[in-house]
Amino acid sequence: MTELTVEGFATGSLVGLLQELFGFPDDSLTPTTTLEELGLDSLALMELGAVVEERTGLELGSWLTDISGSESLEHVARTIAGFSA
C-alpha cells in the first residue's frame, strides 16, 4: 500500500489506483479517459474514494460518487489534488 500526498496527486496517481483496484490495462487509461468510458459505477467510485481517503488523509465525502461520468481522469485527479487534508 502506497501513501499518496495530496500535493503530488496527479493523473498518474489516479491511473495507478485504478490499475491496482480494478485491473485496467495501461492503454485504457489516458488523461482524457472518462469515468463513463471505464464503466465505473457508484460502488466502484465509493471504493476508489475510500482508498484515496485512506492513502491521502483527505475527506472526499460523497464528492466522487456525485461527479459526472463525463469527467476525465485528468479533471478528477486535479480536483482531488485541490482538496486540503
C-alpha positions in Angstrom: 0.0 0.0 0.0 1.5 3.3 -1.1 0.9 6.6 0.7 0.0 9.5 -1.5 0.4 13.1 -0.9 -2.3 15.5 -1.9 0.2 17.9 -3.4 1.6 15.1 -5.5 -1.7 13.6 -6.6 -1.9 13.7 -10.3 -3.4 11.7 -13.2 -0.6 9.1 -12.8 -1.6 8.6 -9.2 -5.2 8.1 -10.2 -4.2 5.8 -13.0 -2.1 3.7 -10.6 -5.0 3.3 -8.2 -7.4 2.3 -11.0 -5.0 -0.3 -12.2 -4.4 -1.6 -8.7 -8.1 -1.8 -7.7 -9.8 -2.7 -11.0 -7.0 -4.2 -13.2 -7.4 -1.7 -16.0 -4.6 -2.1 -18.7 -2.3 0.9 -19.3 -3.7 1.6 -22.8 -7.2 2.1 -21.5 -6.2 4.9 -19.1 -5.3 8.3 -20.6 -5.8 11.8 -19.1 -8.8 12.2 -21.3 -10.5 8.9 -20.5 -13.8 9.5 -18.7 -15.2 7.6 -15.8 -18.1 6.6 -18.0 -15.8 5.1 -20.6 -14.3 2.9 -17.8 -17.7 1.8 -16.8 -17.2 2.7 -13.1 -20.5 2.5 -11.2 -21.2 4.3 -7.9 -20.0 1.3 -5.9 -16.6 1.3 -7.7 -16.4 5.1 -7.2 -17.1 4.6 -3.5 -14.3 2.0 -3.3 -11.9 4.3 -5.2 -12.9 7.3 -2.9 -12.3 5.2 0.2 -8.8 4.2 -1.0 -7.9 7.8 -1.9 -9.1 9.0 1.5 -7.1 6.3 3.3 -3.9 6.9 1.4 -4.0 10.7 1.4 -5.8 11.6 4.6 -8.4 13.6 2.7 -12.1 13.6 3.4 -13.8 13.5 0.0 -17.3 12.7 1.4 -19.7 11.8 -1.4 -17.9 14.0 -4.0 -16.5 11.1 -6.0 -19.8 9.3 -6.2 -21.7 12.5 -7.1 -19.5 13.6 -10.0 -20.5 13.2 -13.7 -19.4 10.2 -15.6 -18.2 12.5 -18.3 -15.4 13.8 -16.2 -11.9 12.9 -17.4 -9.3 11.3 -15.3 -7.2 14.4 -15.5 -10.1 16.5 -14.1 -10.8 14.1 -11.3 -7.1 14.0 -10.3 -6.8 17.8 -10.4 -9.9 18.1 -8.2 -8.6 15.6 -5.7 -5.3 17.5 -5.6 -7.3 20.6 -4.8 -8.8 19.2 -1.7 -6.9 20.0 1.5 -6.0 17.4 4.1 
